[in-house]
Amino acid sequence: EKAEDIRHTQWGKELYKMRGQTIERVFADAKEKHGMRYTNLRGLRKVGHYLTLLFACMNLKKLALWKKRRGTFPPTVPALHSFFLKIFFAFNKKPLLGCIT
């Protein structure tokens, strides 16, 4: 009841108008850009794993865009390179040919 009362205040009405641009936009992007319109022939567990990874990636993208707009985006090429190498070698015990170690 308290939430409903807040929603009917002037501040609540202004905030509620922004919902379509912020919260619902994320789900619309997942549906249109990332194939979440249908989940045919996948189990609940696989869909859950996919959604976890998908929304984590979407959050990282959003964070990178915010940092880029604010000018606080650090030079990341060496950091990302070593990060991806650690992830790669964690899942694959032997390196691929031509991979930098």
N, CA, C and O of each residue as an XYZ file, in Angstrom:
404
protein
N       0.821     -1.196      0.000
C       0.000      0.000      0.000
C       0.861      1.253      0.000
O       0.525      2.253     -0.635
N       1.999      1.186      0.737
C       2.893      2.351      0.778
C       3.492      2.612     -0.597
O       3.600      3.760     -1.026
N       3.882      1.543     -1.286
C       4.457      1.696     -2.625
C       3.435      2.299     -3.582
O       3.773      3.144     -4.410
N       2.195      1.864     -3.464
C       1.134      2.397     -4.322
C       0.883      3.872     -4.023
O       0.643      4.657     -4.940
N       0.935      4.252     -2.749
C       0.773      5.660     -2.382
C       1.908      6.518     -2.937
O       1.678      7.628     -3.418
N       3.121      6.000     -2.868
C       4.277      6.744     -3.400
C       4.152      6.902     -4.907
O       4.498      7.949     -5.454
N       3.664      5.874     -5.577
C       3.543      5.925     -7.037
C       2.566      7.010     -7.483
O       2.703      7.544     -8.584
N       1.598      7.338     -6.659
C       0.606      8.350     -7.032
C       1.015      9.774     -6.660
O       0.268     10.714     -6.930
N       2.188      9.952     -6.044
C       2.688     11.306     -5.790
C       3.281     11.855     -7.084
O       3.475     11.110     -8.044
N       3.568     13.139     -7.111
C       4.148     13.765     -8.307
C       5.510     13.139     -8.635
O       5.803     12.842     -9.793
N       6.332     12.946     -7.602
C       7.654     12.338     -7.798
C       7.509     10.911     -8.325
O       8.254     10.494     -9.211
N       6.554     10.171     -7.781
C       6.331      8.795     -8.213
C       5.871      8.705     -9.651
O       6.273      7.800    -10.383
N       5.027      9.641    -10.060
C       4.549      9.641    -11.448
C       5.694      9.921    -12.416
O       5.780      9.287    -13.468
N       6.573     10.862    -12.075
C       7.726     11.166    -12.937
C       8.674      9.978    -13.018
O       9.198      9.654    -14.084
N       8.884      9.339    -11.881
C       9.769      8.182    -11.843
C       9.178      7.010    -12.631
O       9.908      6.289    -13.310
N       7.866      6.821    -12.542
C       7.201      5.724    -13.229
C       7.262      5.895    -14.746
O       7.309      4.907    -15.478
N       7.262      7.144    -15.223
C       7.381      7.403    -16.663
C       8.720      6.931    -17.200
O       8.817      6.520    -18.357
N       9.758      6.986    -16.366
C      11.107      6.587    -16.788
C      11.261      5.062    -16.850
O      12.249      4.570    -17.394
N      10.314      4.321    -16.309
C      10.429      2.866    -16.246
C      10.567      2.243    -17.626
O      11.365      1.325    -17.815
N       9.804      2.729    -18.586
C       9.872      2.172    -19.932
C      11.219      2.390    -20.595
O      11.609      1.620    -21.473
N      11.934      3.430    -20.189
C      13.232      3.735    -20.787
C      14.370      3.034    -20.068
O      15.452      2.875    -20.635
N      14.148      2.614    -18.832
C      15.247      2.033    -18.068
C      15.045      0.538    -17.845
O      15.760     -0.268    -18.440
N      14.115      0.158    -17.025
C      13.959     -1.249    -16.636
C      13.449     -2.098    -17.790
O      14.052     -3.120    -18.116
N      12.366     -1.699    -18.400
C      11.770     -2.511    -19.448
C      12.628     -2.541    -20.709
O      12.503     -3.459    -21.519
N      13.481     -1.566    -20.881
C      14.379     -1.517    -22.034
C      15.340     -2.709    -22.026
O      15.649     -3.264    -23.080
N      15.805     -3.097    -20.857
C      16.737     -4.231    -20.746
C      16.082     -5.508    -21.254
O      16.693     -6.266    -22.007
N      14.844     -5.748    -20.845
C      14.157     -6.959    -21.272
C      13.811     -6.908    -22.756
O      13.830     -7.935    -23.435
N      13.496     -5.729    -23.256
C      13.218     -5.590    -24.684
C      14.474     -5.881    -25.503
O      14.398     -6.546    -26.536
N      15.628     -5.389    -25.049
C      16.887     -5.673    -25.741
C      17.200     -7.163    -25.729
O      17.623     -7.721    -26.741
N      16.994     -7.804    -24.584
C      17.254     -9.248    -24.508
C      16.343    -10.006    -25.462
O      16.758    -10.983    -26.084
N      15.130     -9.561    -25.571
C      14.154    -10.235    -26.424
C      14.479    -10.041    -27.899
O      14.444    -11.002    -28.668
N      14.793     -8.824    -28.301
C      15.003     -8.516    -29.720
C      16.418     -8.814    -30.205
O      16.598     -9.371    -31.287
N      17.423     -8.446    -29.411
C      18.811     -8.534    -29.877
C      19.513     -9.833    -29.516
O      20.520    -10.184    -30.130
N      18.994    -10.550    -28.527
C      19.722    -11.713    -28.025
C      18.919    -13.006    -28.054
O      19.243    -13.952    -27.336
N      17.884    -13.056    -28.867
C      17.171    -14.299    -29.100
C      16.359    -14.838    -27.941
O      16.194    -16.051    -27.818
N      15.857    -13.977    -27.101
C      15.081    -14.459    -25.963
C      13.573    -14.409    -26.209
O      12.783    -14.448    -25.265
N      13.186    -14.322    -27.461
C      11.757    -14.337    -27.773
C      11.186    -15.736    -27.524
O      10.067    -15.883    -27.032
N      11.967    -16.755    -27.869
C      11.536    -18.140    -27.671
C      12.659    -18.935    -27.027
O      13.835    -18.621    -27.216
N      12.310    -19.942    -26.281
C      13.307    -20.833    -25.678
C      12.958    -22.277    -26.022
O      12.945    -23.140    -25.144
N      12.683    -22.536    -27.265
C      12.290    -23.873    -27.704
C      13.420    -24.875    -27.514
O      14.593    -24.563    -27.719
N      13.042    -26.075    -27.119
C      13.936    -27.234    -27.049
C      15.128    -27.032    -26.118
O      16.180    -27.642    -26.306
N      14.959    -26.172    -25.113
C      15.982    -26.002    -24.091
C      15.310    -26.205    -22.745
O      14.151    -25.835    -22.555
N      16.028    -26.780    -21.836
C      15.474    -26.985    -20.503
C      15.586    -25.720    -19.662
O      16.268    -24.766    -20.038
N      14.919    -25.729    -18.540
C      14.924    -24.584    -17.639
C      16.334    -24.280    -17.148
O      16.706    -23.114    -17.011
N      17.111    -25.309    -16.884
C      18.480    -25.122    -16.394
C      19.363    -24.445    -17.440
O      20.118    -23.529    -17.115
N      19.272    -24.889    -18.690
C      20.084    -24.287    -19.753
C      19.680    -22.837    -20.007
O      20.536    -21.979    -20.221
N      18.390    -22.568    -19.986
C      17.913    -21.203    -20.184
C      18.384    -20.320    -19.038
O      18.784    -19.177    -19.259
N      18.340    -20.842    -17.817
C      18.818    -20.077    -16.657
C      20.289    -19.741    -16.764
O      20.693    -18.618    -16.459
N      21.098    -20.699    -17.194
C      22.538    -20.455    -17.367
C      22.776    -19.411    -18.460
O      23.598    -18.509    -18.303
N      22.049    -19.548    -19.558
C      22.205    -18.602    -20.656
C      21.813    -17.191    -20.220
O      22.504    -16.226    -20.546
N      20.713    -17.069    -19.489
C      20.263    -15.750    -19.043
C      21.251    -15.118    -18.069
O      21.488    -13.911    -18.116
N      21.822    -15.924    -17.197
C      22.821    -15.395    -16.264
C      23.994    -14.797    -17.022
O      24.430    -13.686    -16.724
N      24.500    -15.525    -17.993
C      25.614    -15.039    -18.795
C      25.207    -13.839    -19.640
O      25.962    -12.872    -19.749
N      24.024    -13.892    -20.238
C      23.545    -12.807    -21.083
C      23.416    -11.503    -20.302
O      23.909    -10.466    -20.747
N      22.761    -11.545    -19.146
C      22.567    -10.315    -18.381
C      23.868     -9.819    -17.772
O      24.034     -8.613    -17.592
N      24.789    -10.709    -17.453
C      26.103    -10.269    -16.985
C      26.824     -9.505    -18.089
O      27.429     -8.464    -17.835
N      26.758    -10.020    -19.310
C      27.378     -9.331    -20.449
C      26.701     -7.993    -20.726
O      27.370     -7.006    -21.030
N      25.382     -7.960    -20.621
C      24.673     -6.703    -20.852
C      25.044     -5.675    -19.785
O      25.169     -4.490    -20.094
N      25.222     -6.110    -18.533
C      25.632     -5.193    -17.473
C      27.045     -4.679    -17.694
O      27.317     -3.502    -17.457
N      27.948     -5.543    -18.144
C      29.315     -5.103    -18.438
C      29.331     -4.098    -19.579
O      30.091     -3.130    -19.548
N      28.503     -4.323    -20.576
C      28.415     -3.387    -21.697
C      27.899     -2.032    -21.215
O      28.420     -0.986    -21.601
N      26.873     -2.060    -20.371
C      26.312     -0.821    -19.837
C      27.355     -0.071    -19.005
O      27.473      1.149    -19.111
N      28.107     -0.797    -18.180
C      29.156     -0.185    -17.367
C      30.228      0.440    -18.244
O      30.685      1.549    -17.969
N      30.632     -0.255    -19.293
C      31.652      0.278    -20.198
C      31.163      1.544    -20.893
O      31.929      2.493    -21.059
N      29.896      1.568    -21.300
C      29.361      2.774    -21.947
C      29.289      3.948    -20.971
O      29.592      5.082    -21.344
N      28.890      3.688    -19.729
C      28.859      4.752    -18.723
C      30.251      5.310    -18.484
O      30.439      6.525    -18.433
N      31.235      4.415    -18.337
C      32.607      4.858    -18.089
C      33.163      5.627    -19.286
O      33.894      6.602    -19.114
N      32.823      5.197    -20.480
C      33.305      5.895    -21.669
C      32.723      7.306    -21.742
O      33.433      8.254    -22.077
N      31.425      7.447    -21.427
C      30.796      8.772    -21.447
C      31.381      9.705    -20.399
O      31.514     10.905    -20.640
N      31.731      9.163    -19.237
C      32.292      9.987    -18.161
C      33.774     10.246    -18.348
O      34.348     11.089    -17.658
N      34.402      9.533    -19.271
C      35.830      9.705    -19.508
C      36.690      8.990    -18.481
O      37.869      9.312    -18.331
N      36.123      8.029    -17.776
C      36.881      7.297    -16.760
C      37.219      5.889    -17.216
O      37.543      5.028    -16.398
N      37.144      5.656    -18.505
C      37.424      4.330    -19.042
C      38.925      4.173    -19.186
O      39.522      4.837    -20.033
N      39.563      3.314    -18.388
C      41.032      3.191    -18.442
C      41.483      2.435    -19.682
O      40.681      1.744    -20.309
N      42.743      2.557    -20.042
C      43.257      1.733    -21.144
C      43.210      0.271    -20.716
O      43.853     -0.108    -19.736
N      42.460     -0.548    -21.436
C      42.174     -1.897    -20.958
C      42.768     -3.012    -21.799
O      42.591     -4.183    -21.464
N      43.446     -2.697    -22.848
C      43.908     -3.772    -23.729
C      44.790     -4.771    -22.994
O      44.510     -5.967    -23.082
N      45.837     -4.367    -22.275
C      46.642     -5.374    -21.569
C      45.857     -6.091    -20.474
O      46.022     -7.294    -20.277
N      45.010     -5.359    -19.766
C      44.244     -5.974    -18.680
C      43.260     -7.003    -19.230
O      43.154     -8.108    -18.696
N      42.553     -6.653    -20.278
C      41.591     -7.589    -20.848
C      42.292     -8.788    -21.467
O      41.805     -9.915    -21.378
N      43.436     -8.543    -22.094
C      44.169     -9.634    -22.710
C      44.540    -10.674    -21.655
O      44.302    -11.866    -21.852
N      45.115    -10.238    -20.545
C      45.508    -11.196    -19.510
C      44.283    -11.832    -18.853
O      44.324    -13.002    -18.474
N      43.196    -11.072    -18.717
C      41.959    -11.608    -18.144
C      41.414    -12.734    -19.006
O      41.063    -13.796    -18.492
N      41.340    -12.510    -20.323
C      40.809    -13.535    -21.213
C      41.740    -14.751    -21.289
O      41.276    -15.882    -21.432
N      43.039    -14.517    -21.193
C      43.957    -15.659    -21.179
C      43.751    -16.516    -19.937
O      43.781    -17.744    -20.016
N      43.538    -15.865    -18.777
C      43.294    -16.628    -17.550
C      42.021    -17.455    -17.668
O      41.985    -18.617    -17.263
N      40.979    -16.850    -18.225
C      39.720    -17.578    -18.403
C      39.903    -18.725    -19.381
O      39.424    -19.834    -19.143
N      40.596    -18.459    -20.483
C      40.803    -19.484    -21.496
C      41.546    -20.674    -20.915
O      41.144    -21.819    -21.124
N      42.640    -20.415    -20.178
C      43.433    -21.505    -19.646
C      42.758    -22.189    -18.467
O      43.108    -23.322    -18.133
N      41.811    -21.533    -17.836
C      41.079    -22.184    -16.754
C      40.178    -23.285    -17.315
O      39.983    -24.315    -16.669
N      39.632    -23.073    -18.506
C      38.738    -24.058    -19.110
C      39.469    -25.028    -20.023
O      39.036    -26.171    -20.172
N      40.557    -24.608    -20.632
C      41.335    -25.454    -21.531
C      42.720    -25.651    -20.923
O      43.499    -24.704    -20.818
N      43.014    -26.842    -20.538
C      44.281    -27.108    -19.841
C      45.493    -26.971    -20.752
O      46.574    -26.623    -20.275
N      45.347    -27.234    -22.049
C      46.481    -27.089    -22.939
C      46.232    -25.920    -23.895
O      45.132    -25.795    -24.432
N      47.226    -25.069    -24.116
C      47.041    -23.899    -24.968
C      46.962    -24.261    -26.440
O      47.478    -25.292    -26.873
N      46.310    -23.398    -27.197
C      46.260    -23.567    -28.646
C      47.572    -23.124    -29.266
O      48.314    -22.348    -28.663
N      47.859    -23.602    -30.442
C      49.066    -23.171    -31.139
C      48.961    -21.710    -31.477
O      47.904    -21.255    -31.913
N      50.021    -20.967    -31.292
C      50.039    -19.559    -31.632
C      49.457    -18.667    -30.551
O      49.408    -17.450    -30.728
N      49.020    -19.229    -29.449
C      48.454    -18.443    -28.349
C      49.588    -17.890    -27.503
O      50.528    -18.615    -27.177
N      49.511    -16.637    -27.152
C      50.542    -15.991    -26.334
C      50.347    -16.405    -24.884
O      49.231    -16.337    -24.369
N      51.409    -16.831    -24.220
C      51.304    -17.208    -22.814
C      52.056    -16.261    -21.944
O      52.077    -16.426    -20.725
